[in-house]
Amino acid sequence: MILLPNFMVGHSLIRTAMKNHSLPRITLIITGIIICAGCLKEQPEEKKYPIQPVPFTSVKMTDDFWAPRIRKNHDVTIPIAFEQSEKTGRVKNFMIAGGLEEGEFCSIFPFDDSDVFKIIEGASYSLQTNPDPGLEAYLDTLIYYIGLAQEEDGYIFTIRTIMGDDSHPWIGSKRWEKTHILSHELYNLGHMYEAAVAHYQATGKRNFLDIAIKSADLVDSEFGWGKIENYPGHQEIEIGLVKLYRVTGEQRYLDLAKFFLDVRGPGGDRYNQAHRKVTEQDSAVGHAVRAAYMYSGIADVAALTNDQAYVDAISRIWEDIVYRKIYVTGGIGATGGNEGFAGPYVLPNRTAYCETCASIANVFWNYRMFLHKGEVKYMDVLEQTLYNALLSGLSLSGDRFFYPNRLESAGRDERQEWFGCACCPSNITRFIPSIPGYIYATREGRIYVNLYTDNTATIDLDGKQVELVQQTNYPWDGQVRVRINPENPERFWLYLRIPGWARNEAIPGDLYSFTEDNDQEVVLRVNGEEQTTKLIKAGYLLLNRKWKTGDEVELILPMPVRKIIANEKVEEDRGKIAIQRGPLVYCAEWPDTDDGHVLDLVIDNESQLESHFNPELLNGVMIITGSASKAMKTPEGKVVLQEPGELVMIPYYAWANRGAGEMVVWMPTSEDNL
């Protein structure tokens, strides 16, 4: 019998443990709870997406852009997230519910349990690429607390366990009473299931997986047709149940995920997408994170059940968002009142919401759309979101965060150490380590190269091993070399993504467009010999040959500075331009002007813009320089322009790393549009 002392691991001890790969002696860790393959059900014949992702564990990042961020997530962001979870009582809630501590529920929201789950998920991913015995041991301690907090029949919801029914207006007078409103009981569990699967896959231990299975069995026994016929107010459990199904082979979990989708609508709330049956929806409404999590869950269930009506629905919704409701940064969610979508073409800049969680969910969903259809447009949106709206949510130091990610600031936006509602920081911790998993994918006889970054990948293609080695300075440079090393000479297709920005497409559809086409052509060479670039299918440049070890493909994607205009229906952006180079959207920010103001800048539409790499600025960035005029008001109230002065622009993701101040993405081309 293992007894744990009645204590709480202090945040300083976490940092020490993770740094020294050990925990202090006062912490007793559960170890050796190893799962064997035979402990789980035999998997059924695999149901899967038409295209298969290459796992992030098969890709070793060696670049100067993402690899340091992944390492910083492990060294800085994850420890800080756990530290904050202890400071704010999120960890203590499990200890109180489990009888190790006394007291009341000591954080703010009923969904605060989910933050601990998300950070465990991120830490589990990180362990697979950065082995860390101290971190692994600390996770076992947290999982022990979670297990103690689980009630006898599998129920986990620390606020109800600690405080009882009706203790918070969101949770109701009994279990599951308000799942369709704000209780977040099922939302929490979805994140727990995802974390449990990640932990099992990272460590081989069953300790967390058993807790998740016990919980899922309870939910399955109580929800379903002829039982409780209700849906989650915040979608997420659908994704978690699918992951549990994949690792256990338990059909009931997949069926339950489908039930939670099919039981929605009609007549429910637009805020949580329950106004119509999911197969009948054709536009994005309501809370953006809820929506994109649901669309991701629909994509998963569609792949595993071959439900074309599901795919048709999320395809219609995708077009509604990308053609009418997405920001040039790839962010979604225009308004703060509903933390979500406004009407078509309503895209305010200074009040833009663009929640970090929504960007993460948008990446999840677009990747699933790609796995269904294999079209480059989904990866184009994914990349736009990844490098801009999503990355903006995390500071360069890895310890400050944004919740909304606005496209214009009057100086009141400042990165925070944490939030009362901390969904975004905890979500970042789980997303960053998974980035290598978006680079490659496979289908019978073909390898997709979707993102460009220095890495070495070991890819299983039809049961045979192929090593790909990418060398590039992307996103600063568009030159990419890919060395192909199959274990034996092998014929297969290589699908090289030609990003939309290299095909004169700012974003799919006509919501945004470049002011003029770039006539520089993409260059392709194989073993030094130039090849035709005419064979393009769905945005991919196709190469088919019998590859042998050492074969090298060189792809050159021209990266001029581009000016973007919005559709005339976007009132906020009329008469303005945004700037992009490669996948990066740019902004003007206060430290780069003499007077600390950028909201009064007017850029000439004919202004010549150049790019220069500055290794000393913001951890090293490509800046864009040109000229712009300052607008001034005369005593009579007339707006006049001063002589043009130097304009300096930085990548949008890097804004607010030098303190709070003015920032602007969309710049007017005349004083009339200020």
C-alpha positions, 0 to 999 in steps of 0.5 A: 500500500502506498501512502502519500503525505498530506502536502502540496508541492510548492511552485519553487519545488516544481522548478527545482525538480524540473531543472534537476530532473528530480523531486525533493524527498518530501514528495513521494511519487507513484512510479512503476504503474506500467500498462501492457498492450494486452491490458486494453481491448483488441483494436478493431480494423482501423477506421481513419482519415483518408490522409494520415499525419506523421506523428510529432514524435517522428519529427526532430526540429532543428530550426531557429524559429520553432525548436527554441520555442518548443524548448522554451515551452518545456523550460519556462511555459509549462513550469509557469503554468503549473506554478500558477495552477498551484498559486490559484488553487487549481491543484489544491481543488483536487487535493481538497476534493480527495481529502488531502486538504481542507477548505472550500473550492479555491479558484474562480470558475467551475472549468478551472479543473480543465487547465490542469488537464491541459497542462498535463497534456502539454507536459506529456507531449513535451516528455516525448521530445524532451525526456525529463524524469522530474517532470514525469514524477511531478505529473504522477503526483498530480494524477494521484491527486486527480484520482483521489478527487474522483468519486466512487462511480467515476464522477470528477468535478471538484467544485461539486465534490467540495461545495455540493449542489447549487454551490455555483449558479452554473452547476445546478442542483444535481449532476449534469443538470446544466451541461448544455448551459455553463456547468462545463462538467463535460468540457472538463472531462474532454480535456481530461480524456485528451490529457490521459491519452497523451500521458499514456502514449508518452509514458506507457503508464495507465494511472491517468488512463484508468481514471479517464476510462472510469469517467467515460464509462460513467458518462456513457451509462448516463448519456445517450438516446433514451437516457439523458438526451443533452449536449455539452454547452462547451464542446470538447468532450467529443474530441476527447472521446474519439481519442479514448476510442482510438487508444482503447478500441471501445466503440461505445466512446465513439458512439457517445461522441457522435451522440453529443453531436447529433443531440444538438438542435434544433431550437438551442442557443446559437451561442453554443451552436445548438440552434440547428442540427449539426448536419444542417448548419451552414454558417459560423455563429456564436462562441468561436472556441466552442464552434471550432472544437465542435467542427474538429469533433465533427471531422473526427467522427466523420472520418471514423464513421464515414459520415459524408453529411458531417463533412458537407456541413463543416465544408459549408461552414469553413467557406463561411468563415474563410470567405467572410469572417476570418482576420488577415492574421488567421484569427477568428472571433470578431466580438468580445460579447460572445467571444465569437463570430459577428455577421459577414464582413464585420471585422473590427480591428481595435476591438477584435477578439481573436482569442488565442484558444480560438486560433488553436482550435482553428488550427486543429480544425483546418488540419482535420479538413486537410486530412479529409480532403488533401487540399492545400487551402486548409494548410494555407489557413492553418499556416496563416493562423499559426504564424500570426494570430496563434503565435501572438498569444505567447510572449517571446520570453514564454512567460506572458500571454494574450487572451484576445489578439487585436489588430490595432491597439491604442496602448492599453493592451499588455501581455499578462502573467496569467488570467482568472480564466486561464484557458489560453495559457494552458492551451498554449502549453499543450499546442506548442510541443505538437507543432512538428506533427503538422509538417508531414502527412502520408497517403498510399504511395505519397508523402505530403510536405505541408510546412517548411522548417529545419527538421529530420523526420522518419516517416512510415510510408506503406510499411517502409521507412523514409527519412526526410531532412529539411534545411531552410531558414523559413519563415525568413527565407523561401529556399528549402532543401529536402534530402530524401533517404529511403531505406531502399530505393523506392518509387513514391509521390512527393507532394510539396505544398506551394503556399497561397502567398506564393501562388498570388493568393492572400487567403482562399476566396476573395476576402483578402487579396494582394494589390498586385501579382508577383511575377517571380516564379517558384523554382524546383530542382532535383539533384541540381537539375531544374524541373517543371513546376507545371504539375500542380494538383490542389496546390501541391507541386507533385514529384514522382520518381524512384527515390534513392538515398541522398536525392535532394529536392530544392524548392525556392519560394519567392518572398517579396513584400506584399500589400494586401487589401480587404474586400470592399464589404469589410467597412473597417479596412476600406482604403487601407492596406496590410503588409505580408512577407511569406507567411508573416503579417506585419504591423507598425508598433510604437517603439519604432517611431520617434514620438511613440505613435503609429495610429496617425501613420498614412502609407502611400499605396505606391510606397516601396517596401524592403525587408532586412533581417535584424538579429538584435531585435525581438530575438531576431526578426525580418523587419520591413522598412519604407516610408509613411506620413504622419497625419496632423490636425490643424487648429481648424480641424483639417487633417494634413500630412507631414513630409514622409518619414521612415516606416519600420514594421515588425512581424505581428506575432512579436508585438507587445514584447517591448511594453504596451503602446500603439500598434496597427496592422491595417494602415490607411493610404490617405488621410481620408481613411484615418 
